[in-house]
């Protein structure tokens, strides 16, 4: 959908070292984007967006705390605070989340108490004051992989500091959307979000004014404001 609407899609390969998942993502993504902008003159380096889901959502949230290169970003189900996520469980299995942060996907390399500075360093929530990039978050209330409150923490922190941020929650959906209507809705909103910031198109009603909770699912707010 994006490629047929004038967007160039870049998917980086990222390699990691223990203790630095955020930094490794930063180095790979920034290096790749700068190489692309230098090599291809049809890429508009002033209008670049960033999007990721799950682990990619985390990397997106981390990236915008370290660079202002991206004009807009979308993070789906991001871990924003490794210290608060560390002690939870995966709802579907009851398995502790600790292993995930110590040695597998997050690969911090030790417990929260052994590597406390690394948990802080790799948690976007502690660097929200540095964010200048508008962020769209999608996080669902039945997510058993990344706790819903991780998205809420990021959203509330940015709102508290008057940063441009929106959060979409699809009730009773899990980590990834399964209902077709919700997938279509997210696709529309994400395209409108990036079109506004990267192409200069008018912002839709939902971005300008939000949608009251009692109107959720009835008033979609897709209309564009001239």
N, C-alpha and C positions, 0 to 999 in steps of 0.2 A: 504493500500500500504506500509506503513512504517513497520507495524508489520510483514509483510511477507518478509521484507528485513533486518531483524535483529534488528529493533528498539523496545524498550520498551516504551509504551505510558502511561503517567501519567496525569490524569485530576483532579486537586485539587478542593475541595469545599472551597469557600472563604466567610467568614462572615465579615461584615464591621461595623465600628463605624464612626459616623459623624466627618468629618474633616480630616480623615486619610485613604482615599481610597488606596493610594499608599502603605503606611506602612502595612495596613491589607493584601494586596496582597502579599507583601514581606514576612510577617510572615507565612502566610499559605503555600505559595509555597516553601520557604526555609525549613520550618519544614517538609513538606511532602517529599521533595527530600532527605533531610538528613536521614529521617526515612527509605525511600526506599533503599538508598545506604548501610545503616547499616544492614538492614534485608535481602537483597538479594545479594549474592555474584556474580551473573551474570550481575549485572549492573556496567558499567564502569564509575566510578565517575569522571574520568578525561575527559570524552567525553559526555557531556550532553548538549542538545540544548533546546531552549525555543521558543515557537511559540504561537501567539494569533492574533485574528482578532477583529476589532472594539474595544469594551471595553477591550478585551484580548490583542489587539494591544497596547493600552495605558499601560496596566499593564506590557507588555513585555518591552516597552520603559522605563518605570519607573524602572523596576527590574535591567536592565543593568547599571543604574546609581548608584546602591547601592551594587552590588555584581559582582565579576568576576568568579563566579562559572560556568557560562554557557559559553561553548566554541564558540557558535554561536547562533544567535537569529533572528527570523523573526517576524516583526510587520506589520499586515495588517490594514490600515486605522487608525493609532494611533492619538489620541490627544496628542500633544507634548507640547503645550503652552496654559494652561487654561486661561491666561490673554488675549490673542489675540482671542481665540475662544469664549470667554464669550459674547461678544457684537454682535455676528452674528445671523443669522436666519437659520432655516431649509428650504432649497430651495423648497422642495415639498409642504410644508404647510404654510410657512411664519411665523411659530411660533418662537418666540425668543428662543435662546439657553440658556438664563440666568437661567431658571428654572432647566435645566438639571444639571448645575454646582452647583446651590445652594442647591437643595433639593432632586433630584432623583438619577440618576445613579452616578454622581460624589460625591454627598452628602457632599460638603464642609461646609454647615451649615449657609451660609449667603451670602450677596452680595460681590462683588469684593472689595468694599471699607471697608466693615466691617471685612472681613477675608483675607485681602491682603496677609499676611505672609503664610497663608495656601494655597492660590492659587499658590504662588511661590514654596512652599515646595513640592507640588504635581505635578509640571510641569517638565517633564524630560528635557526640553530645557535648563533649568538653571543649569543643572548638567552634561552637555555633556563632560566637561573636565575630568570627572571621568571615562568615558566609556573606556573599553578595549576590549569589546566583539564585534566581527564583526556583523554587522546588515544588514539584507535585509528588505527593506520596500516595501510594495505594497499599492499604493494609487491612486485612479482614478479621472480623471478630471471632472466627472459629479456626484461626491459624494454629496448627499444632506443631509447626516447625520453627517459626520465629514468633514469639509472643506478640500479640496485638499491641501491648503497651510499649513495645519498642518503637513502633511508628508514632504512637501517641506522644511519647517522650520527645521525639524529634520535632513533631508538629508544635507541641506546646512551647518548647524552648524557642523555636523560631518566631512563633507568635508573640511570646513574651518580649523578645528583642526587636519586634516590629520588622521582621524579615518577611519577604513575600513567599508565602507557603500555602498550599492547599492539601487537604487530605480526603481521599475517597475510601469509604468502607462499604463493602458489600456484605450485608448481614447474612450470617450462616454459611458464608463461603470460607473455604480453607486457604491454604498457602497460595495455591493457584486457582484462578477462576475456572469453574466447571459449567456454570449455567450460560447458555449461549447469549441470552439477553444481557447479562452482565459483561460478557466479553465484548459485545458490540458497544455497550455504553462506555467501557473503558477505552476502547479504540477511538471512539468519537471524541471523548474528552482529552485524551492524550494528543490526538492530532490537532485539536483546537488550541491546546496549550502551546505546542511547539510552533504551530502556524502563527500564533500571536507574537511570540517572542523572536522567532527566527525569520519570519516572512513579513512581519508588520501588519498582519491581518487584525481586524477588530476583535476585542476580547468578547467571549460569550457572557451571557448573564450570570452563569454559575461562578465564573471567575471574578466578575465585578462585584456581585452582591451576595453570592452564596445562595444556598437553598435551605429554607427552614426545615427542621426535622419533621414537622407534621406534613410537609409537602414532598418528602422524599419518595421517589418512585412515581409521583404524579406530575410534578413540575420539574421537567428535566433541565431547563435553563440553557438549552443549546443555542438559543437565538443570539446572533451577533449584534453587538452594539456599535453603531457607526460613530 
